[in-house]
Amino acid sequence: PQLNEILNKIETNSGELNLSGNNINDEQLSTIIAAIKNNPNIKELNLSKNNITQDSVEKLISLVSCGKIEKLDVSHNKLGCSAEILAARSYEFVNYINVSSN
């Protein structure tokens, strides 16, 4: 999907947002995170199987530290060792986080 389609999905979503396998990169993720922060209804976020790298770890930490996201899946991306940093700094804010296969 195009970024506009994803942003529309965020606006109309309530609860769980599955963006798995959408080839999302770091630049697109910045726009997506801003939109998610403006939607108080999203509690679960699946970003698995995209092209998110360690450059986005601080942005993801910022998102979960807002306290809105209860479940985050960023498995099968390109976070490398930064996946462990994301998990360690997010565990107090989320009920579930998956950083496997990074």
Secondary structure, DSSP 4 states (H G I P E B T S, - for coil): --HHHHHHHHHH--EEEE-TTS---HHHHHHHHHHHHT-TTEEEEE--SS--BGGGHHHHHHHHHTS--SEEE--SSB-TTHHHHHHHHHTTT-SEEE----
